[in-house]
Amino acid sequence: MAAVRLCEELVAGSYDGSVTLLCDEDHPPYNRILLSAVLEGTQPADALTLRSEQWFADRGIDLRLGARVLEVDRERNEVMLVDGTRLPYDRLVLATGAIPTLPPIRGLVRLDGSLHPDVHAFRSLADCRRLDVAVKPGQRAIVVGGGLLGLQVARALSVRGMLTEVVEGADHVLHSQLGEAGGRVLARDLRRLGTEVYTGARAVRLRDNVLVLDNGHSLETDLVVLTAGGRPSTALARRAGLMVRRGVVVDAHLASVTDDRVHAIGDCAEHRGRTTGFVPPAWEQASVLARHLCGEDVSYDGSRNVARLRATGLDVAVLGDPERAVGEIVEMTNPIVGSHRRLVVQGGRVVAAALVGDLSRVGLVTQLYDRGTVLGVDEPGQLLMPEAAAAPVTLPDEAEVCACAGVTAGQIRACSSLEACRETTRATTGCGGCTQAVCELLGVQPELATS
């Protein structure tokens, strides 16, 4: 997803060099964030394609599918593919993303090294298709991992009619984004929707269709989906001798600190000691790098974290780091209706936020967060009130609606249709969390967004 965004920005900036895009998979780049929607059945698989093969051809970009890179030869400025092909480069951009890691559960891997047939990873379109075939309504499924991906997969399986349970080793679900109060509300919502949640427990063994937890519980299951654990894909960079900590260490120009001819963006990049796992920073990095390669004097100073949970019946938005940000806490929790809202305010400005349940005010909160607007003493509390108790809000043109692509309400209103909006602004093509707001601004029915 980061590489496609880079190509789009290079085209927009009239980059005067040739561009080659090497794809490990056999199909054009697609939106991984919406894989759970394909599994759920609310999106067709072909809707995930970010840009068609013809789009790349029309713009002179050499798109090579099924082209796995074996090595990077920095002395010769070449990359070598597994088939022996060697391609020269003046600039190399690594956008290798992240790869899943296997949790230490005995029985996941058979003696021949293959994954147990009832165990599924969920990272690629191939994984999604394999799991889709395995779904049997009425059977039991266990999702290992209560993060964003795990909850999306759990909801998809539940919607498909499977009896689904979630196992999370931390004290509450979504522990990387939410505090305990928000996690409790979310777990209650999951149980209300028919998905049992086990927290503070780790799976340790799979045997005879039984998953054994470290607290002594045993859960019968027909399939297991692994969503806990992932790391930046850095093997290629390590073999090339680039500095790698958790990710490929890059500077303000997204260039490797080892070799300024090599850049890294997205999940595989580490900037100022941080790696990310979300679309907005990956696309922001791609935009900055494209402008730099087109000759602009720009630098990358770090991304704001914006996370959205996209799953039927569950609504979560997180801005910044609401559990660790410094400031005064304004919080309201109503577990009965499944609502939790937390703002961190410093110097009158919203520096982080977490919203679970009703997201009707997420657009306004995001605008205030992005612009650093100084609030009055009563305004933080008013932002936490339910929409029905607050005055209706009309988003100004400069308010950001799509956090992934950085699209404002004014840019959306200027589009003639949803299709035109997607083509020209890329709104709704990231996590999909802005679809409802975009449709309202355009005056179209939300269901058209998934047709």
C-alpha positions in Angstrom: 0.0 0.0 0.0 2.9 2.4 0.7 4.6 1.6 -2.6 1.4 2.3 -4.6 1.0 5.6 -2.8 4.6 6.4 -3.6 3.9 5.7 -7.3 0.8 7.9 -7.3 2.8 10.8 -5.7 5.7 10.4 -8.1 3.3 10.7 -11.0 1.6 13.7 -9.5 5.0 15.3 -9.0 6.1 14.7 -12.6 9.1 12.6 -11.5 11.5 12.6 -14.4 13.0 9.1 -13.9 11.8 5.6 -14.7 10.0 3.6 -12.0 9.9 -0.1 -11.5 7.6 -1.7 -8.9 8.5 -5.2 -7.8 5.6 -7.2 -6.2 6.3 -10.5 -4.5 2.6 -11.6 -5.0 1.1 -12.5 -8.3 -1.6 -9.9 -8.3 -1.6 -6.1 -8.4 -1.1 -4.3 -5.0 -4.2 -4.4 -2.9 -5.7 -3.0 0.3 -4.7 -5.4 3.1 -6.7 -3.4 5.7 -9.9 -4.5 4.0 -9.1 -8.2 3.9 -11.4 -8.8 6.9 -14.2 -7.2 4.9 -13.7 -9.7 2.1 -13.7 -12.5 4.6 -16.9 -11.1 6.1 -18.5 -10.8 2.7 -19.1 -7.0 2.7 -16.4 -6.4 0.1 -15.6 -8.4 -3.1 -12.0 -9.4 -3.5 -11.6 -7.4 -6.7 -12.6 -4.2 -4.9 -9.3 -4.4 -2.9 -7.1 -3.6 -5.9 -5.5 -0.2 -5.4 -4.5 0.4 -9.0 -5.0 -1.9 -12.0 -2.1 -3.2 -14.1 -3.3 -0.8 -16.9 -3.0 2.2 -14.6 0.7 1.5 -14.1 1.2 0.8 -17.8 -0.5 4.0 -18.8 1.9 6.0 -16.6 5.1 4.3 -17.7 5.6 2.4 -14.5 7.1 -1.1 -14.9 5.0 -3.3 -12.7 6.4 -6.8 -12.2 4.2 -9.3 -10.4 5.6 -12.5 -8.8 9.0 -10.8 -8.7 10.6 -11.7 -5.4 13.9 -10.0 -4.6 16.6 -12.3 -3.4 19.4 -9.9 -2.7 20.4 -6.2 -2.9 23.9 -5.5 -4.2 24.7 -2.1 -2.9 28.2 -2.1 -4.5 26.7 -2.5 -8.0 23.5 -0.7 -7.3 21.5 -3.7 -8.3 18.7 -5.9 -7.0 18.7 -9.6 -7.9 15.4 -11.5 -8.3 15.0 -15.2 -7.4 15.0 -16.1 -11.1 18.4 -14.5 -11.5 17.3 -11.3 -13.1 19.4 -8.3 -12.1 17.9 -4.8 -12.1 20.0 -1.6 -11.7 18.8 1.3 -9.6 19.8 4.9 -8.8 17.4 4.9 -5.8 15.9 1.9 -4.1 12.8 2.1 -1.9 12.0 -0.8 0.5 8.3 -1.0 1.2 8.3 -4.6 2.3 5.8 -4.1 5.1 5.5 -6.5 8.1 5.3 -10.3 8.4 3.3 -12.4 10.9 5.2 -14.3 13.6 4.2 -17.6 15.0 3.3 -17.6 18.7 5.0 -20.3 20.9 2.1 -22.7 20.7 3.0 -26.4 20.6 1.3 -28.3 17.8 1.0 -25.3 15.3 3.7 -26.8 13.1 3.9 -30.4 12.0 7.0 -32.5 11.9 7.6 -31.7 8.2 7.6 -28.0 9.0 4.2 -27.2 7.5 1.4 -25.4 9.4 -1.3 -27.5 11.0 -4.1 -27.7 8.4 -6.6 -26.2 10.8 -4.3 -23.2 11.6 -4.5 -20.1 9.5 -2.4 -16.9 9.3 -4.2 -13.8 8.1 -1.9 -11.3 6.3 -2.3 -11.8 2.5 -5.1 -12.3 0.0 -4.0 -15.9 -0.3 -4.4 -16.3 3.4 -7.9 -14.8 3.2 -8.9 -17.1 0.4 -7.7 -20.1 2.2 -9.6 -19.1 5.4 -12.7 -18.3 3.4 -12.8 -21.9 2.1 -12.4 -23.2 5.6 -15.3 -21.2 7.1 -18.2 -23.5 8.0 -21.2 -22.0 9.7 -21.9 -23.6 13.1 -18.4 -24.7 13.6 -16.0 -23.2 16.2 -13.2 -20.8 15.6 -10.6 -19.3 17.9 -8.7 -16.1 17.1 -5.4 -15.8 18.8 -4.8 -12.1 19.4 -7.1 -9.3 20.5 -5.6 -6.5 18.6 -7.1 -4.6 15.7 -6.7 -7.4 13.2 -7.8 -10.1 15.6 -11.1 -8.3 16.4 -11.8 -7.7 12.7 -11.2 -11.3 11.9 -13.3 -12.5 14.9 -16.2 -10.3 13.8 -16.0 -11.5 10.2 -16.1 -15.2 11.3 -19.0 -14.5 13.6 -20.9 -12.7 10.9 -20.3 -15.8 8.7 -22.0 -17.9 11.3 -19.0 -19.4 13.2 -19.0 -19.7 17.0 -16.0 -17.5 17.6 -13.8 -16.9 20.6 -10.9 -14.6 21.1 -7.8 -15.3 23.2 -5.7 -12.4 24.2 -2.6 -12.6 26.5 -2.8 -9.0 27.8 -5.3 -7.9 30.5 -7.7 -6.5 27.9 -8.3 -6.4 24.2 -6.8 -3.7 22.0 -4.2 -3.1 24.8 -1.8 -1.3 22.5 -4.4 1.4 21.8 -6.9 1.4 24.7 -6.8 1.5 28.5 -8.5 -1.0 30.7 -11.8 0.9 30.7 -12.0 1.0 26.9 -10.9 -2.6 26.6 -13.7 -3.7 29.0 -16.3 -1.9 27.0 -15.1 -3.4 23.8 -15.0 -6.9 25.3 -18.6 -6.4 26.5 -19.6 -5.3 23.0 -18.0 -8.5 21.6 -19.8 -10.7 24.0 -23.1 -8.9 23.2 -22.4 -9.8 19.6 -21.9 -13.4 20.4 -18.0 -13.6 20.6 -16.5 -14.8 23.9 -13.3 -13.1 25.0 -10.5 -14.6 27.2 -8.0 -12.1 28.4 -4.9 -12.5 30.5 -4.5 -16.0 29.0 -2.1 -17.4 26.4 -2.5 -20.4 24.2 0.2 -22.9 24.8 -0.8 -26.1 23.0 -3.0 -27.3 20.1 -3.9 -31.0 20.3 -6.8 -33.0 18.8 -8.8 -29.9 17.9 -8.4 -28.5 21.5 -6.5 -25.3 22.2 -5.0 -25.4 25.8 -4.5 -22.1 27.6 -1.9 -21.4 30.3 -4.7 -20.8 32.9 -5.8 -24.4 32.6 -8.8 -23.9 30.3 -9.2 -26.0 27.2 -11.2 -24.7 24.2 -12.6 -27.0 21.5 -12.2 -25.6 18.0 -12.4 -26.5 14.3 -10.0 -23.8 13.2 -7.5 -21.4 14.7 -6.6 -18.0 13.2 -3.3 -16.4 14.3 -3.3 -12.6 14.4 -1.1 -12.1 17.5 2.4 -11.0 16.6 4.0 -9.4 13.7 7.3 -7.7 12.9 8.8 -5.4 10.2 10.1 -7.4 7.2 13.8 -6.5 7.3 15.6 -9.7 6.2 16.5 -8.2 2.8 17.8 -5.0 4.4 19.9 -7.0 6.9 21.5 -9.1 4.2 22.3 -5.8 2.4 24.2 -4.6 5.4 21.8 -1.7 6.2 21.3 -0.6 9.8 18.3 -2.4 11.2 16.9 -2.3 14.7 13.3 -3.2 14.8 12.9 -1.7 11.4 15.2 -0.2 8.7 16.6 2.9 10.4 15.9 6.0 8.3 16.5 9.7 8.6 14.4 12.7 7.8 14.4 12.0 4.1 13.4 8.4 4.8 16.8 7.3 3.6 18.8 4.5 5.3 21.3 5.9 7.7 23.8 3.4 6.2 23.2 4.3 2.5 21.3 7.4 1.3 20.5 5.8 -2.0 18.2 3.3 -0.2 15.0 4.4 1.4 12.4 2.6 3.5 8.7 3.5 4.1 5.7 1.9 5.8 5.8 -0.9 8.3 9.4 -1.8 7.6 10.8 1.6 8.4 12.0 2.8 11.7 12.2 6.6 12.3 13.4 8.1 15.6 13.2 4.7 17.2 9.6 4.1 16.2 7.9 1.7 13.7 4.3 2.0 12.7 1.7 -0.5 11.7 -1.0 1.7 10.2 -1.9 3.2 6.8 -1.8 6.9 7.6 1.9 7.1 8.5 2.8 4.8 5.6 1.0 7.1 3.1 2.5 10.2 4.8 6.0 8.8 4.4 5.3 7.9 0.8 4.1 11.4 0.1 7.2 13.0 1.7 9.6 10.7 0.0 8.0 11.3 -3.4 8.3 15.1 -3.0 11.9 14.7 -1.9 12.7 12.5 -5.0 11.0 15.1 -7.2 13.4 17.7 -5.9 11.4 19.5 -3.2 13.1 20.6 0.0 11.0 18.5 2.5 11.7 16.3 5.5 9.8 13.8 7.6 9.3 14.7 11.2 7.3 11.8 12.4 3.7 10.7 12.1 0.7 11.1 14.2 -0.9 7.7 15.1 -4.4 7.2 13.8 -6.0 3.8 14.3 -9.5 2.7 13.3 -11.2 -0.6 14.0 -13.2 -1.6 10.9 -15.6 -4.4 12.0 -19.4 -4.8 11.8 -20.9 -3.7 15.1 -17.7 -2.4 16.6 -16.5 1.2 16.3 -13.2 2.3 17.6 -11.0 5.3 16.8 -7.7 6.2 18.5 -5.7 9.4 17.9 -2.1 9.6 19.2 -1.3 7.6 22.3 -4.1 8.2 24.8 -2.6 5.9 27.4 0.9 7.4 27.5 0.4 11.0 26.4 1.1 13.7 29.0 -1.8 15.9 30.0 -5.1 16.1 31.8 -7.5 13.2 31.3 -11.2 13.9 30.4 -13.0 10.6 30.3 -16.5 9.2 30.1 -17.5 5.5 30.1 -20.9 4.0 29.8 -20.6 0.2 29.5 -24.4 -0.2 29.4 -24.6 1.4 26.0 -21.0 0.3 25.0 -19.5 3.8 24.9 -16.1 5.0 26.1 -14.5 8.3 25.3 -11.1 9.6 26.5 -9.4 12.8 25.7 -5.9 13.8 26.8 -5.7 17.6 26.9 -2.4 19.6 27.4 -2.4 23.4 27.3 -6.0 23.4 26.2 -5.2 21.2 23.1 -6.2 17.6 22.4 -3.0 15.6 22.2 -4.6 12.2 22.2 -8.0 10.6 22.1 -9.8 7.2 22.2 -13.4 6.7 21.2 -15.2 3.4 21.5 -18.9 3.0 20.5 -20.5 6.2 19.1 -18.1 7.8 16.6 -20.4 10.6 15.6 -18.0 13.3 16.8 -14.8 11.7 15.6 -14.5 14.1 12.7 -14.6 17.1 15.0 -12.2 15.6 17.5 -9.8 14.7 14.7 -9.9 18.3 13.4 -9.2 19.7 16.8 -6.3 17.2 17.3 -4.8 17.9 13.9 -5.0 21.7 14.1 -4.0 21.9 17.8 -7.0 24.1 18.5 -7.0 25.6 22.0 -10.3 24.7 23.7 -12.3 26.5 26.3 -12.5 25.0 29.8 -15.9 23.4 29.1 -15.3 22.2 25.6 -13.4 18.9 26.3 -16.4 17.7 28.4 -18.8 18.8 25.7 -16.9 16.8 23.1 -17.6 13.6 25.2 -21.3 14.2 25.3 -23.5 12.0 23.1 -24.4 13.5 19.8 -28.1 13.8 20.8 -27.2 16.0 23.7 -24.8 18.2 21.7 -25.5 20.8 19.0 -25.3 19.4 15.4 -21.8 19.8 13.9 -21.2 20.8 10.3 -17.6 20.1 9.4 -15.8 23.0 7.9 -14.1 22.5 4.5 -10.6 22.3 6.2 -11.6 19.5 8.6 -9.9 16.2 7.8 -12.3 13.4 7.1 -10.0 10.6 5.8 -7.1 10.2 8.1 -5.4 7.6 5.9 -5.2 9.9 2.9 -5.3 13.2 4.6 -8.5 14.3 2.7 -10.6 17.2 4.0 -14.3 17.8 3.9 -13.9 20.5 1.2 -12.0 18.1 -1.1 -14.8 15.6 -0.7 -17.6 18.1 -1.3 -15.8 19.1 -4.5 -16.2 15.6 -6.0 -19.1 14.7 -8.2 -19.5 11.1 -7.0 -18.1 8.5 -4.7 -16.1 6.9 -7.5 -14.6 10.3 -8.5 -13.8 10.9 -4.8 -11.9 7.6 -4.5 -10.0 8.2 -7.8 -9.0 11.8 -7.1 -8.5 11.8 -3.3 -8.1 8.1 -2.3 -10.6 8.7 0.5 -12.3 5.4 1.7 -9.5 3.3 0.1 -7.4 3.0 3.3 -9.0 1.5 6.5 -12.5 2.4 5.2 -13.4 4.0 8.5 -14.4 7.3 6.8 -16.9 5.7 4.4 -20.0 6.8 6.3 -18.8 10.4 6.6 -17.7 10.6 3.0 -21.1 9.3 1.8 -22.9 11.9 4.0 -20.8 14.7 2.5 -21.6 13.5 -1.0 -25.2 12.8 -0.3 -25.1 9.2 -1.4 -26.2 6.0 0.4 -23.4 4.2 2.4 -24.2 0.9 0.8 -22.9 2.2 -2.5 -19.4 2.3 -0.9 -19.3 -1.5 -0.8 -21.1 -2.3 -4.1 
